[in-house]
Amino acid sequence: MTDAKLSFPAITRRAPLPHILRRLAETNLLQTPGYGLDSFSQSAREKLRKACAAPEAQVHLFYRRAL
């Protein structure tokens, strides 16, 4: 096991790509638990684990408010 940590920079200073903007509009009115507790966050964790070939990795999502 390794203690390597990966970090991904925020991309909040650019407009979202059209397909992302469409998906945001589709899901905008869904009622979900707080950020990090919803099915979207769980799906993101699973995709990150798969992309990093680390099925047991701890994935922490952080909310950063745009300034």
C-alpha positions in Angstrom: 0.0 0.0 0.0 1.2 3.5 -0.7 0.4 6.8 0.9 0.7 8.7 -2.4 -1.8 11.5 -2.8 -3.1 12.9 -6.0 -4.4 16.4 -6.4 -6.5 17.9 -9.1 -6.6 21.6 -9.6 -9.9 23.5 -9.6 -11.2 24.5 -13.0 -13.8 27.0 -11.7 -12.4 29.9 -13.6 -13.7 28.7 -17.0 -17.2 28.2 -18.3 -18.3 24.5 -18.3 -18.2 22.6 -21.5 -21.6 22.4 -23.3 -22.3 18.8 -22.3 -21.5 19.5 -18.7 -23.7 22.6 -18.7 -26.6 20.5 -20.2 -26.2 17.9 -17.4 -26.2 20.6 -14.7 -29.4 22.0 -16.1 -31.0 18.5 -16.2 -30.1 17.8 -12.5 -30.5 21.3 -11.1 -33.8 20.7 -9.4 -33.1 17.3 -8.0 -33.3 17.0 -4.2 -30.2 15.4 -2.8 -28.3 15.2 0.5 -25.5 17.6 1.0 -22.4 17.8 -1.2 -20.3 14.7 -0.7 -23.2 12.6 0.5 -25.2 12.3 -2.7 -25.2 9.7 -5.5 -23.2 12.1 -7.8 -20.4 12.3 -5.3 -20.4 8.5 -4.8 -20.2 8.0 -8.6 -17.3 10.5 -8.8 -15.4 8.6 -6.1 -15.9 5.3 -7.9 -14.7 6.8 -11.2 -11.6 8.3 -9.6 -10.7 5.0 -8.0 -11.1 3.2 -11.3 -9.1 5.9 -13.2 -6.3 5.6 -10.6 -6.4 1.8 -10.5 -6.9 2.1 -6.8 -10.1 0.4 -5.8 -9.5 0.8 -2.1 -8.4 4.4 -2.2 -9.9 7.0 0.1 -11.4 9.7 -2.0 -12.2 13.1 -0.3 -14.2 15.7 -2.3 -13.9 19.3 -1.2 -16.3 22.1 -2.0 -14.6 25.4 -2.8 -16.7 28.4 -3.1 -15.9 30.5 -6.2 -14.5 33.9 -5.2 
